């Protein structure tokens, strides 16, 4: 993911090592390399998250910020919305790494897996991560097959036969920041475990910051209504208040695209295969796309959780009293 500050180093490193470590080592978008937790930036032209409360409304909901002023409903109601965006610095990162092993039998897989897990625990212990803080999550043990050539008269064939088993177990730890997460990843890599399954960001302040976002959105809506309703001799009556909120985690705030400039004019009529060079996709922290009335003063440079709220005030239109 990001490539600007030290706090973003983990994200950037994971993207750059994706061709070596599969899945990527990107912090915010490190969900199995493609978004196994609901989608980091992974698809071609995949863009960052958008906040559009209208998409969350029921089909019969009518907003007069979105419909022509000459519509019939505009004679009855007027709506004024305020949107506030609040950023929350993560307090905790959950790191999940996969330990896999292959063997001729399930018991052999288990022995190899235990050796790897023990090595990772010992490496993490040197970082101050106690064994009781590490959660081992059994995922699966699956048979592994391979194709073997068989003679069948004049015609040969290939038959699948059992070749062994593959065991996967995940290690979960919680660390305070990205620097600690990077140290844990490097320590695991040094003992042969490099599969990063996912990163989760969390903060105990999400509930409190959601209230802040609502308050700011309400204030923005009130200020907008107060200004615009001065056009009337008599202020109309407030008849309804509605609110919609959302929380966006770092893996939802990245954009991925292909950066390509090339000439393609080869003659392909000679049955020769033309194989293009590998082109890693460009990924960057794009942030939340929203038309916010209240937003942070500084640019988004490091992975943060974004809480956004929209408050809509509905007033009775003076025109309704004249019908």
C-alpha positions in Angstrom: 0.0 0.0 0.0 1.3 3.5 0.8 4.9 4.7 0.1 5.2 8.0 1.9 5.7 7.8 5.6 7.2 5.2 7.9 3.7 4.4 9.1 2.8 3.5 5.5 5.9 1.4 4.9 4.1 -1.9 5.7 1.5 -1.3 3.0 4.0 -0.3 0.4 6.3 -3.2 1.2 3.5 -5.7 0.9 2.6 -4.4 -2.6 6.2 -4.4 -3.8 6.8 -8.0 -2.5 3.6 -9.3 -4.0 5.5 -11.2 -6.7 7.6 -12.9 -4.1 5.3 -13.5 -1.2 1.8 -14.1 -2.6 -0.4 -12.9 -1.0 0.8 -9.4 -1.0 2.3 -7.9 2.1 0.2 -4.8 1.9 -1.1 -3.7 5.3 -4.4 -2.1 4.5 -5.1 -4.2 1.4 -3.3 -7.4 2.5 -6.4 -9.6 2.4 -5.0 -12.6 0.6 -3.5 -10.5 -2.0 -6.8 -9.5 -3.5 -9.2 -8.6 -0.9 -10.3 -11.8 0.8 -11.9 -9.8 3.5 -14.4 -8.0 1.3 -12.1 -6.4 -1.1 -9.0 -4.3 -0.9 -7.8 -2.5 -4.0 -7.3 -5.5 -6.3 -9.2 -5.3 -9.6 -8.1 -3.5 -12.8 -9.1 0.1 -12.4 -10.5 -0.6 -9.0 -11.1 2.7 -7.2 -11.4 3.8 -3.6 -14.6 3.9 -1.6 -17.4 6.4 -2.2 -19.9 7.8 0.3 -23.3 8.2 -1.3 -26.2 8.0 1.2 -28.7 8.0 -1.7 -27.6 4.4 -2.5 -28.7 3.4 1.0 -32.2 4.8 0.8 -35.3 2.8 0.0 -36.7 2.9 -3.5 -39.6 5.2 -2.6 -37.4 7.8 -0.8 -37.4 11.2 -2.5 -34.7 13.7 -2.0 -35.2 17.2 -3.3 -31.6 17.8 -3.6 -31.6 15.3 -6.4 -34.9 16.0 -8.2 -35.8 19.1 -10.3 -37.2 22.0 -8.4 -40.3 22.0 -10.5 -41.3 18.5 -9.5 -44.7 18.2 -7.8 -43.1 17.0 -4.5 -41.0 20.1 -4.3 -44.1 22.1 -3.5 -44.6 20.2 -0.3 -41.1 19.6 1.2 -37.6 21.0 1.1 -34.5 19.1 2.3 -31.1 20.3 3.4 -28.2 17.8 4.1 -24.9 18.1 5.9 -22.1 15.6 5.6 -19.1 15.3 8.0 -16.0 13.1 7.6 -13.9 12.2 10.6 -10.7 10.3 10.6 -9.7 7.9 13.3 -6.1 6.8 14.0 -6.0 3.0 14.4 -5.0 1.8 17.9 -4.6 -1.9 17.0 -3.7 -4.1 14.0 -4.6 -7.7 13.8 -2.0 -9.6 11.8 -2.9 -13.1 10.4 -0.2 -15.3 8.8 -0.7 -18.7 7.3 1.5 -21.7 8.1 1.3 -24.4 5.5 3.0 -27.8 5.2 2.8 -30.7 2.8 3.6 -34.3 3.5 2.9 -37.9 2.6 0.5 -38.2 5.5 -1.6 -36.0 7.7 0.6 -36.8 10.7 3.7 -35.7 8.7 2.0 -32.5 7.8 1.1 -31.9 11.4 4.7 -32.4 12.6 6.1 -30.1 9.9 3.5 -27.5 10.8 4.3 -27.6 14.5 8.0 -27.1 13.8 7.2 -24.0 11.8 4.7 -22.6 14.4 7.2 -23.2 17.2 9.9 -21.3 15.2 7.5 -18.4 14.6 6.5 -18.3 18.3 10.2 -18.2 19.3 10.9 -15.4 16.8 8.0 -13.4 18.0 8.9 -14.0 21.7 12.1 -12.0 21.0 9.8 -9.1 20.0 7.9 -9.3 23.3 4.9 -11.2 21.9 4.0 -13.8 24.5 2.9 -17.3 23.4 -0.5 -16.8 25.1 -1.1 -13.8 22.9 -0.8 -15.9 19.8 -4.0 -17.7 18.5 -3.5 -20.7 16.4 -6.5 -21.2 14.1 -6.8 -24.6 12.3 -8.0 -24.1 8.7 -7.9 -27.3 6.8 -6.1 -30.5 5.8 -6.7 -31.5 2.2 -5.5 -34.3 0.0 -3.1 -33.4 -2.8 -3.2 -35.2 -6.1 -0.9 -35.4 -9.1 -1.2 -36.7 -12.7 0.6 -40.0 -13.5 1.0 -41.3 -17.0 -0.5 -44.7 -17.7 -0.2 -47.0 -20.7 -3.5 -48.1 -22.1 -2.8 -50.1 -25.3 -1.8 -47.9 -28.2 -3.1 -44.9 -26.4 -1.7 -43.5 -23.2 -3.7 -41.7 -20.5 -3.1 -39.7 -17.3 -4.7 -40.7 -14.0 -4.9 -38.7 -10.8 -3.4 -40.4 -7.8 -3.1 -39.3 -4.2 0.3 -37.7 -3.6 0.0 -36.5 -0.1 -1.7 -33.9 2.1 -1.6 -30.2 2.7 -2.3 -28.6 6.1 -3.0 -25.0 6.8 -3.1 -23.2 10.1 -3.3 -19.5 10.7 -1.5 -17.5 13.4 -3.3 -14.4 14.8 -1.6 -11.7 16.8 -2.6 -8.1 17.7 0.0 -5.4 17.6 -0.2 -1.7 18.4 1.1 -0.2 15.2 2.5 -0.8 11.7 6.1 -0.8 12.9 5.3 -3.7 15.3 3.5 -5.5 12.5 6.4 -5.1 10.1 8.8 -6.5 12.8 6.5 -9.5 13.3 6.3 -10.1 9.5 10.1 -9.9 9.1 10.7 -12.2 12.0 8.3 -14.8 10.6 9.9 -14.5 7.1 13.3 -15.2 8.6 12.0 -18.7 9.8 10.3 -19.5 6.5 6.8 -18.3 7.0 5.8 -15.4 4.7 2.1 -15.8 3.7 0.3 -12.8 5.0 -3.4 -13.6 5.1 -4.9 -10.3 6.3 -4.6 -7.1 8.3 -7.5 -5.6 10.4 -7.3 -2.1 11.7 -9.3 -1.2 14.8 -9.9 1.6 17.3 -11.9 1.8 20.5 -12.9 5.3 19.6 -15.1 4.4 16.6 -18.4 4.9 18.6 -17.3 8.2 20.1 -16.1 9.5 16.7 -19.3 8.5 15.1 -21.2 10.8 17.5 -18.7 13.6 16.6 -19.4 13.0 12.9 -23.2 13.1 13.5 -22.9 16.3 15.5 -20.8 18.0 12.8 -23.1 16.8 10.0 -26.2 18.1 11.9 -24.5 21.5 12.5 -23.6 21.7 8.8 -27.2 20.9 7.7 -28.5 23.5 10.2 -26.2 26.2 9.0 -27.1 25.5 5.4 -30.8 25.6 6.1 -30.5 28.7 8.2 -28.8 30.5 5.3 -31.0 29.4 2.5 -34.3 29.7 4.4 -33.7 33.5 4.9 -35.2 33.7 1.4 -38.6 33.3 3.0 -40.4 36.0 4.9 -41.6 33.3 7.4 -39.3 30.4 8.2 -41.0 27.0 7.3 -41.5 24.3 9.9 -39.0 21.5 10.4 -41.0 18.3 9.9 -38.3 15.5 9.8 -34.7 14.7 10.6 -32.9 11.6 9.1 -29.3 10.4 9.5 -27.1 7.8 7.7 -23.6 6.8 8.7 -20.8 4.6 7.5 -17.4 3.4 8.6 -14.6 2.8 6.1 -11.5 0.8 7.0 -8.1 1.3 5.3 -8.4 -1.7 2.9 -11.4 0.1 1.3 -9.6 3.3 0.6 -7.0 2.2 -2.0 -7.2 2.5 -5.8 -5.4 0.1 -8.2 -4.8 0.8 -11.8 -2.5 -0.3 -14.7 0.1 2.2 -15.8 0.9 1.3 -19.4 2.2 3.1 -22.4 3.3 0.8 -25.2 3.2 0.3 -29.0 1.6 -2.8 -30.3 2.2 -3.4 -34.0 3.7 -6.9 -34.3 2.9 -9.2 -37.2 1.2 -12.2 -35.5 0.6 -14.2 -38.6 3.6 -16.5 -38.2 2.2 -18.6 -35.4 4.8 -17.1 -33.0 3.7 -16.4 -29.5 4.3 -12.9 -28.2 4.4 -12.8 -24.5 4.2 -9.5 -22.8 6.3 -8.5 -19.9 4.9 -8.6 -16.3 3.4 -5.3 -15.3 2.7 -4.8 -11.6 -0.4 -2.7 -11.0 0.0 0.7 -9.3 -1.7 1.0 -6.0 -2.1 4.1 -3.8 -4.0 5.4 -0.9 -6.9 7.3 -2.5 -9.1 8.1 0.5 -12.9 8.4 0.6 -14.8 10.0 -2.2 -17.5 12.1 -0.7 -19.1 15.5 -1.1 -18.5 16.4 2.6 -19.4 19.8 4.1 -17.0 19.1 7.0 -13.7 17.2 6.3 -10.2 16.9 7.8 -7.9 19.8 7.1 -4.9 17.7 6.0 -4.4 15.3 3.2 -4.7 11.5 4.0 -1.1 10.2 4.0 -1.3 7.2 6.3 -3.9 4.4 6.7 -6.7 5.6 8.9 -10.3 4.6 9.6 -12.9 7.1 8.2 -16.3 7.7 9.8 -18.8 9.6 7.8 -22.3 10.8 8.6 -25.0 12.6 6.6 -27.9 14.4 8.4 -30.9 15.6 6.4 -33.4 18.2 7.6 -36.8 18.2 5.9 -38.9 21.4 6.0 -42.5 22.0 5.1 -42.6 24.1 1.9 -44.5 27.4 2.2 -45.8 26.7 -1.3 -47.9 23.8 0.2 -49.9 26.3 2.2 -50.9 28.2 -0.9 -52.5 25.3 -2.7 
